[in-house]
Amino acid sequence: MLTKRQAECFYLIRERIAHDGCAPSIRELCELMGTKSKDGVTNFLCALEEQKYIRRPPARHRNIQIIDHPENRVATPEGT
């Protein structure tokens, strides 16, 4: 189960990939989420990866991949 902020982060990633064809950078995610903490966003990404919502291949800039399973299709910033 995602926290509200993790769900928000996932939603923003999913929407950016759908709209632009590539994932946002950590700096862009900070701006979109209204925070200056890169460590905080990195922690959200790690949590999403641990819970199998995303995949981040090593040494690849902007290469966040959405893992396709039913739970990922319904995640929204509200966590529903």
Phi and psi restraints in degrees (range 20) as a CNS / XPLOR table:
assign (resid 1 and name C) (resid 2 and name N)
       (resid 2 and name CA) (resid 2 and name C) 1.0 -88.7 20.0 2
assign (resid 2 and name N) (resid 2 and name CA)
       (resid 2 and name C) (resid 3 and name N) 1.0 147.6 20.0 2
assign (resid 2 and name C) (resid 3 and name N)
       (resid 3 and name CA) (resid 3 and name C) 1.0 -73.8 20.0 2
assign (resid 3 and name N) (resid 3 and name CA)
       (resid 3 and name C) (resid 4 and name N) 1.0 169.3 20.0 2
assign (resid 3 and name C) (resid 4 and name N)
       (resid 4 and name CA) (resid 4 and name C) 1.0 -59.1 20.0 2
assign (resid 4 and name N) (resid 4 and name CA)
       (resid 4 and name C) (resid 5 and name N) 1.0 -43.9 20.0 2
assign (resid 4 and name C) (resid 5 and name N)
       (resid 5 and name CA) (resid 5 and name C) 1.0 -70.7 20.0 2
assign (resid 5 and name N) (resid 5 and name CA)
       (resid 5 and name C) (resid 6 and name N) 1.0 -36.5 20.0 2
assign (resid 5 and name C) (resid 6 and name N)
       (resid 6 and name CA) (resid 6 and name C) 1.0 -64.3 20.0 2
assign (resid 6 and name N) (resid 6 and name CA)
       (resid 6 and name C) (resid 7 and name N) 1.0 -42.2 20.0 2
assign (resid 6 and name C) (resid 7 and name N)
       (resid 7 and name CA) (resid 7 and name C) 1.0 -63.6 20.0 2
assign (resid 7 and name N) (resid 7 and name CA)
       (resid 7 and name C) (resid 8 and name N) 1.0 -39.6 20.0 2
assign (resid 7 and name C) (resid 8 and name N)
       (resid 8 and name CA) (resid 8 and name C) 1.0 -61.7 20.0 2
assign (resid 8 and name N) (resid 8 and name CA)
       (resid 8 and name C) (resid 9 and name N) 1.0 -45.6 20.0 2
assign (resid 8 and name C) (resid 9 and name N)
       (resid 9 and name CA) (resid 9 and name C) 1.0 -60.8 20.0 2
assign (resid 9 and name N) (resid 9 and name CA)
       (resid 9 and name C) (resid 10 and name N) 1.0 -46.4 20.0 2
assign (resid 9 and name C) (resid 10 and name N)
       (resid 10 and name CA) (resid 10 and name C) 1.0 -61.6 20.0 2
assign (resid 10 and name N) (resid 10 and name CA)
       (resid 10 and name C) (resid 11 and name N) 1.0 -44.9 20.0 2
assign (resid 10 and name C) (resid 11 and name N)
       (resid 11 and name CA) (resid 11 and name C) 1.0 -59.6 20.0 2
assign (resid 11 and name N) (resid 11 and name CA)
       (resid 11 and name C) (resid 12 and name N) 1.0 -45.0 20.0 2
assign (resid 11 and name C) (resid 12 and name N)
       (resid 12 and name CA) (resid 12 and name C) 1.0 -63.7 20.0 2
assign (resid 12 and name N) (resid 12 and name CA)
       (resid 12 and name C) (resid 13 and name N) 1.0 -40.5 20.0 2
assign (resid 12 and name C) (resid 13 and name N)
       (resid 13 and name CA) (resid 13 and name C) 1.0 -62.9 20.0 2
assign (resid 13 and name N) (resid 13 and name CA)
       (resid 13 and name C) (resid 14 and name N) 1.0 -49.2 20.0 2
assign (resid 13 and name C) (resid 14 and name N)
       (resid 14 and name CA) (resid 14 and name C) 1.0 -60.3 20.0 2
assign (resid 14 and name N) (resid 14 and name CA)
       (resid 14 and name C) (resid 15 and name N) 1.0 -43.6 20.0 2
assign (resid 14 and name C) (resid 15 and name N)
       (resid 15 and name CA) (resid 15 and name C) 1.0 -67.1 20.0 2
assign (resid 15 and name N) (resid 15 and name CA)
       (resid 15 and name C) (resid 16 and name N) 1.0 -39.9 20.0 2
assign (resid 15 and name C) (resid 16 and name N)
       (resid 16 and name CA) (resid 16 and name C) 1.0 -65.7 20.0 2
assign (resid 16 and name N) (resid 16 and name CA)
       (resid 16 and name C) (resid 17 and name N) 1.0 -42.1 20.0 2
assign (resid 16 and name C) (resid 17 and name N)
       (resid 17 and name CA) (resid 17 and name C) 1.0 -63.3 20.0 2
assign (resid 17 and name N) (resid 17 and name CA)
       (resid 17 and name C) (resid 18 and name N) 1.0 -42.9 20.0 2
assign (resid 17 and name C) (resid 18 and name N)
       (resid 18 and name CA) (resid 18 and name C) 1.0 -64.6 20.0 2
assign (resid 18 and name N) (resid 18 and name CA)
       (resid 18 and name C) (resid 19 and name N) 1.0 -38.0 20.0 2
assign (resid 18 and name C) (resid 19 and name N)
       (resid 19 and name CA) (resid 19 and name C) 1.0 -82.5 20.0 2
assign (resid 19 and name N) (resid 19 and name CA)
       (resid 19 and name C) (resid 20 and name N) 1.0 -46.0 20.0 2
assign (resid 19 and name C) (resid 20 and name N)
       (resid 20 and name CA) (resid 20 and name C) 1.0 -104.7 20.0 2
assign (resid 20 and name N) (resid 20 and name CA)
       (resid 20 and name C) (resid 21 and name N) 1.0 -15.2 20.0 2
assign (resid 20 and name C) (resid 21 and name N)
       (resid 21 and name CA) (resid 21 and name C) 1.0 85.7 20.0 2
assign (resid 21 and name N) (resid 21 and name CA)
       (resid 21 and name C) (resid 22 and name N) 1.0 -0.6 20.0 2
assign (resid 21 and name C) (resid 22 and name N)
       (resid 22 and name CA) (resid 22 and name C) 1.0 -144.6 20.0 2
assign (resid 22 and name N) (resid 22 and name CA)
       (resid 22 and name C) (resid 23 and name N) 1.0 157.2 20.0 2
assign (resid 22 and name C) (resid 23 and name N)
       (resid 23 and name CA) (resid 23 and name C) 1.0 -76.0 20.0 2
assign (resid 23 and name N) (resid 23 and name CA)
       (resid 23 and name C) (resid 24 and name N) 1.0 154.2 20.0 2
assign (resid 23 and name C) (resid 24 and name N)
       (resid 24 and name CA) (resid 24 and name C) 1.0 -73.8 20.0 2
assign (resid 24 and name N) (resid 24 and name CA)
       (resid 24 and name C) (resid 25 and name N) 1.0 155.7 20.0 2
assign (resid 24 and name C) (resid 25 and name N)
       (resid 25 and name CA) (resid 25 and name C) 1.0 -77.1 20.0 2
assign (resid 25 and name N) (resid 25 and name CA)
       (resid 25 and name C) (resid 26 and name N) 1.0 168.4 20.0 2
assign (resid 25 and name C) (resid 26 and name N)
       (resid 26 and name CA) (resid 26 and name C) 1.0 -61.2 20.0 2
assign (resid 26 and name N) (resid 26 and name CA)
       (resid 26 and name C) (resid 27 and name N) 1.0 -41.4 20.0 2
assign (resid 26 and name C) (resid 27 and name N)
       (resid 27 and name CA) (resid 27 and name C) 1.0 -61.5 20.0 2
assign (resid 27 and name N) (resid 27 and name CA)
       (resid 27 and name C) (resid 28 and name N) 1.0 -42.9 20.0 2
assign (resid 27 and name C) (resid 28 and name N)
       (resid 28 and name CA) (resid 28 and name C) 1.0 -64.2 20.0 2
assign (resid 28 and name N) (resid 28 and name CA)
       (resid 28 and name C) (resid 29 and name N) 1.0 -39.9 20.0 2
assign (resid 28 and name C) (resid 29 and name N)
       (resid 29 and name CA) (resid 29 and name C) 1.0 -62.0 20.0 2
assign (resid 29 and name N) (resid 29 and name CA)
       (resid 29 and name C) (resid 30 and name N) 1.0 -39.7 20.0 2
assign (resid 29 and name C) (resid 30 and name N)
       (resid 30 and name CA) (resid 30 and name C) 1.0 -57.2 20.0 2
assign (resid 30 and name N) (resid 30 and name CA)
       (resid 30 and name C) (resid 31 and name N) 1.0 -48.0 20.0 2
assign (resid 30 and name C) (resid 31 and name N)
       (resid 31 and name CA) (resid 31 and name C) 1.0 -62.9 20.0 2
assign (resid 31 and name N) (resid 31 and name CA)
       (resid 31 and name C) (resid 32 and name N) 1.0 -45.6 20.0 2
assign (resid 31 and name C) (resid 32 and name N)
       (resid 32 and name CA) (resid 32 and name C) 1.0 -63.9 20.0 2
assign (resid 32 and name N) (resid 32 and name CA)
       (resid 32 and name C) (resid 33 and name N) 1.0 -32.6 20.0 2
assign (resid 32 and name C) (resid 33 and name N)
       (resid 33 and name CA) (resid 33 and name C) 1.0 -92.5 20.0 2
assign (resid 33 and name N) (resid 33 and name CA)
       (resid 33 and name C) (resid 34 and name N) 1.0 -2.5 20.0 2
assign (resid 33 and name C) (resid 34 and name N)
       (resid 34 and name CA) (resid 34 and name C) 1.0 71.4 20.0 2
assign (resid 34 and name N) (resid 34 and name CA)
       (resid 34 and name C) (resid 35 and name N) 1.0 37.7 20.0 2
assign (resid 34 and name C) (resid 35 and name N)
       (resid 35 and name CA) (resid 35 and name C) 1.0 -134.5 20.0 2
assign (resid 35 and name N) (resid 35 and name CA)
       (resid 35 and name C) (resid 36 and name N) 1.0 158.5 20.0 2
assign (resid 35 and name C) (resid 36 and name N)
       (resid 36 and name CA) (resid 36 and name C) 1.0 -104.8 20.0 2
assign (resid 36 and name N) (resid 36 and name CA)
       (resid 36 and name C) (resid 37 and name N) 1.0 -2.7 20.0 2
assign (resid 36 and name C) (resid 37 and name N)
       (resid 37 and name CA) (resid 37 and name C) 1.0 -87.2 20.0 2
assign (resid 37 and name N) (resid 37 and name CA)
       (resid 37 and name C) (resid 38 and name N) 1.0 102.9 20.0 2
assign (resid 37 and name C) (resid 38 and name N)
       (resid 38 and name CA) (resid 38 and name C) 1.0 -66.3 20.0 2
assign (resid 38 and name N) (resid 38 and name CA)
       (resid 38 and name C) (resid 39 and name N) 1.0 -34.5 20.0 2
assign (resid 38 and name C) (resid 39 and name N)
       (resid 39 and name CA) (resid 39 and name C) 1.0 -63.7 20.0 2
assign (resid 39 and name N) (resid 39 and name CA)
       (resid 39 and name C) (resid 40 and name N) 1.0 -39.8 20.0 2
assign (resid 39 and name C) (resid 40 and name N)
       (resid 40 and name CA) (resid 40 and name C) 1.0 -62.3 20.0 2
assign (resid 40 and name N) (resid 40 and name CA)
       (resid 40 and name C) (resid 41 and name N) 1.0 -46.0 20.0 2
assign (resid 40 and name C) (resid 41 and name N)
       (resid 41 and name CA) (resid 41 and name C) 1.0 -65.1 20.0 2
assign (resid 41 and name N) (resid 41 and name CA)
       (resid 41 and name C) (resid 42 and name N) 1.0 -40.2 20.0 2
assign (resid 41 and name C) (resid 42 and name N)
       (resid 42 and name CA) (resid 42 and name C) 1.0 -61.2 20.0 2
assign (resid 42 and name N) (resid 42 and name CA)
       (resid 42 and name C) (resid 43 and name N) 1.0 -38.7 20.0 2
assign (resid 42 and name C) (resid 43 and name N)
       (resid 43 and name CA) (resid 43 and name C) 1.0 -64.3 20.0 2
assign (resid 43 and name N) (resid 43 and name CA)
       (resid 43 and name C) (resid 44 and name N) 1.0 -39.6 20.0 2
assign (resid 43 and name C) (resid 44 and name N)
       (resid 44 and name CA) (resid 44 and name C) 1.0 -61.4 20.0 2
assign (resid 44 and name N) (resid 44 and name CA)
       (resid 44 and name C) (resid 45 and name N) 1.0 -43.9 20.0 2
assign (resid 44 and name C) (resid 45 and name N)
       (resid 45 and name CA) (resid 45 and name C) 1.0 -63.1 20.0 2
assign (resid 45 and name N) (resid 45 and name CA)
       (resid 45 and name C) (resid 46 and name N) 1.0 -41.6 20.0 2
assign (resid 45 and name C) (resid 46 and name N)
       (resid 46 and name CA) (resid 46 and name C) 1.0 -62.3 20.0 2
assign (resid 46 and name N) (resid 46 and name CA)
       (resid 46 and name C) (resid 47 and name N) 1.0 -42.4 20.0 2
assign (resid 46 and name C) (resid 47 and name N)
       (resid 47 and name CA) (resid 47 and name C) 1.0 -64.2 20.0 2
assign (resid 47 and name N) (resid 47 and name CA)
       (resid 47 and name C) (resid 48 and name N) 1.0 -42.0 20.0 2
assign (resid 47 and name C) (resid 48 and name N)
       (resid 48 and name CA) (resid 48 and name C) 1.0 -63.4 20.0 2
assign (resid 48 and name N) (resid 48 and name CA)
       (resid 48 and name C) (resid 49 and name N) 1.0 -37.2 20.0 2
assign (resid 48 and name C) (resid 49 and name N)
       (resid 49 and name CA) (resid 49 and name C) 1.0 -69.4 20.0 2
assign (resid 49 and name N) (resid 49 and name CA)
       (resid 49 and name C) (resid 50 and name N) 1.0 -43.3 20.0 2
assign (resid 49 and name C) (resid 50 and name N)
       (resid 50 and name CA) (resid 50 and name C) 1.0 -61.8 20.0 2
assign (resid 50 and name N) (resid 50 and name CA)
       (resid 50 and name C) (resid 51 and name N) 1.0 -34.9 20.0 2
assign (resid 50 and name C) (resid 51 and name N)
       (resid 51 and name CA) (resid 51 and name C) 1.0 -89.8 20.0 2
assign (resid 51 and name N) (resid 51 and name CA)
       (resid 51 and name C) (resid 52 and name N) 1.0 9.3 20.0 2
assign (resid 51 and name C) (resid 52 and name N)
       (resid 52 and name CA) (resid 52 and name C) 1.0 65.3 20.0 2
assign (resid 52 and name N) (resid 52 and name CA)
       (resid 52 and name C) (resid 53 and name N) 1.0 33.6 20.0 2
assign (resid 52 and name C) (resid 53 and name N)
       (resid 53 and name CA) (resid 53 and name C) 1.0 -90.8 20.0 2
assign (resid 53 and name N) (resid 53 and name CA)
       (resid 53 and name C) (resid 54 and name N) 1.0 -33.2 20.0 2
assign (resid 53 and name C) (resid 54 and name N)
       (resid 54 and name CA) (resid 54 and name C) 1.0 -135.0 20.0 2
assign (resid 54 and name N) (resid 54 and name CA)
       (resid 54 and name C) (resid 55 and name N) 1.0 167.0 20.0 2
assign (resid 54 and name C) (resid 55 and name N)
       (resid 55 and name CA) (resid 55 and name C) 1.0 -131.2 20.0 2
assign (resid 55 and name N) (resid 55 and name CA)
       (resid 55 and name C) (resid 56 and name N) 1.0 136.6 20.0 2
assign (resid 55 and name C) (resid 56 and name N)
       (resid 56 and name CA) (resid 56 and name C) 1.0 -126.5 20.0 2
assign (resid 56 and name N) (resid 56 and name CA)
       (resid 56 and name C) (resid 57 and name N) 1.0 93.7 20.0 2
assign (resid 56 and name C) (resid 57 and name N)
       (resid 57 and name CA) (resid 57 and name C) 1.0 -58.0 20.0 2
assign (resid 57 and name N) (resid 57 and name CA)
       (resid 57 and name C) (resid 58 and name N) 1.0 140.7 20.0 2
assign (resid 57 and name C) (resid 58 and name N)
       (resid 58 and name CA) (resid 58 and name C) 1.0 -65.4 20.0 2
assign (resid 58 and name N) (resid 58 and name CA)
       (resid 58 and name C) (resid 59 and name N) 1.0 150.0 20.0 2
assign (resid 58 and name C) (resid 59 and name N)
       (resid 59 and name CA) (resid 59 and name C) 1.0 59.3 20.0 2
assign (resid 59 and name N) (resid 59 and name CA)
       (resid 59 and name C) (resid 60 and name N) 1.0 30.7 20.0 2
assign (resid 59 and name C) (resid 60 and name N)
       (resid 60 and name CA) (resid 60 and name C) 1.0 -127.5 20.0 2
assign (resid 60 and name N) (resid 60 and name CA)
       (resid 60 and name C) (resid 61 and name N) 1.0 112.2 20.0 2
assign (resid 60 and name C) (resid 61 and name N)
       (resid 61 and name CA) (resid 61 and name C) 1.0 -68.4 20.0 2
assign (resid 61 and name N) (resid 61 and name CA)
       (resid 61 and name C) (resid 62 and name N) 1.0 134.6 20.0 2
assign (resid 61 and name C) (resid 62 and name N)
       (resid 62 and name CA) (resid 62 and name C) 1.0 58.1 20.0 2
assign (resid 62 and name N) (resid 62 and name CA)
       (resid 62 and name C) (resid 63 and name N) 1.0 31.2 20.0 2
assign (resid 62 and name C) (resid 63 and name N)
       (resid 63 and name CA) (resid 63 and name C) 1.0 -111.4 20.0 2
assign (resid 63 and name N) (resid 63 and name CA)
       (resid 63 and name C) (resid 64 and name N) 1.0 60.1 20.0 2
assign (resid 63 and name C) (resid 64 and name N)
       (resid 64 and name CA) (resid 64 and name C) 1.0 -89.1 20.0 2
assign (resid 64 and name N) (resid 64 and name CA)
       (resid 64 and name C) (resid 65 and name N) 1.0 126.0 20.0 2
assign (resid 64 and name C) (resid 65 and name N)
       (resid 65 and name CA) (resid 65 and name C) 1.0 -114.1 20.0 2
assign (resid 65 and name N) (resid 65 and name CA)
       (resid 65 and name C) (resid 66 and name N) 1.0 136.6 20.0 2
assign (resid 65 and name C) (resid 66 and name N)
       (resid 66 and name CA) (resid 66 and name C) 1.0 -80.1 20.0 2
assign (resid 66 and name N) (resid 66 and name CA)
       (resid 66 and name C) (resid 67 and name N) 1.0 131.1 20.0 2
assign (resid 66 and name C) (resid 67 and name N)
       (resid 67 and name CA) (resid 67 and name C) 1.0 -89.3 20.0 2
assign (resid 67 and name N) (resid 67 and name CA)
       (resid 67 and name C) (resid 68 and name N) 1.0 126.0 20.0 2
assign (resid 67 and name C) (resid 68 and name N)
       (resid 68 and name CA) (resid 68 and name C) 1.0 -85.6 20.0 2
assign (resid 68 and name N) (resid 68 and name CA)
       (resid 68 and name C) (resid 69 and name N) 1.0 108.3 20.0 2
assign (resid 68 and name C) (resid 69 and name N)
       (resid 69 and name CA) (resid 69 and name C) 1.0 -152.5 20.0 2
assign (resid 69 and name N) (resid 69 and name CA)
       (resid 69 and name C) (resid 70 and name N) 1.0 158.9 20.0 2
assign (resid 69 and name C) (resid 70 and name N)
       (resid 70 and name CA) (resid 70 and name C) 1.0 -51.5 20.0 2
assign (resid 70 and name N) (resid 70 and name CA)
       (resid 70 and name C) (resid 71 and name N) 1.0 -39.8 20.0 2
assign (resid 70 and name C) (resid 71 and name N)
       (resid 71 and name CA) (resid 71 and name C) 1.0 -61.0 20.0 2
assign (resid 71 and name N) (resid 71 and name CA)
       (resid 71 and name C) (resid 72 and name N) 1.0 -34.3 20.0 2
assign (resid 71 and name C) (resid 72 and name N)
       (resid 72 and name CA) (resid 72 and name C) 1.0 -68.6 20.0 2
assign (resid 72 and name N) (resid 72 and name CA)
       (resid 72 and name C) (resid 73 and name N) 1.0 -26.3 20.0 2
assign (resid 72 and name C) (resid 73 and name N)
       (resid 73 and name CA) (resid 73 and name C) 1.0 -74.3 20.0 2
assign (resid 73 and name N) (resid 73 and name CA)
       (resid 73 and name C) (resid 74 and name N) 1.0 -20.8 20.0 2
assign (resid 73 and name C) (resid 74 and name N)
       (resid 74 and name CA) (resid 74 and name C) 1.0 -107.9 20.0 2
assign (resid 74 and name N) (resid 74 and name CA)
       (resid 74 and name C) (resid 75 and name N) 1.0 -5.0 20.0 2
assign (resid 74 and name C) (resid 75 and name N)
       (resid 75 and name CA) (resid 75 and name C) 1.0 -67.0 20.0 2
assign (resid 75 and name N) (resid 75 and name CA)
       (resid 75 and name C) (resid 76 and name N) 1.0 129.0 20.0 2
assign (resid 75 and name C) (resid 76 and name N)
       (resid 76 and name CA) (resid 76 and name C) 1.0 -131.3 20.0 2
assign (resid 76 and name N) (resid 76 and name CA)
       (resid 76 and name C) (resid 77 and name N) 1.0 169.6 20.0 2
assign (resid 76 and name C) (resid 77 and name N)
       (resid 77 and name CA) (resid 77 and name C) 1.0 -57.9 20.0 2
assign (resid 77 and name N) (resid 77 and name CA)
       (resid 77 and name C) (resid 78 and name N) 1.0 -25.9 20.0 2
assign (resid 77 and name C) (resid 78 and name N)
       (resid 78 and name CA) (resid 78 and name C) 1.0 -80.3 20.0 2
assign (resid 78 and name N) (resid 78 and name CA)
       (resid 78 and name C) (resid 79 and name N) 1.0 -8.4 20.0 2
assign (resid 78 and name C) (resid 79 and name N)
       (resid 79 and name CA) (resid 79 and name C) 1.0 81.8 20.0 2
assign (resid 79 and name N) (resid 79 and name CA)
       (resid 79 and name C) (resid 80 and name N) 1.0 19.3 20.0 2
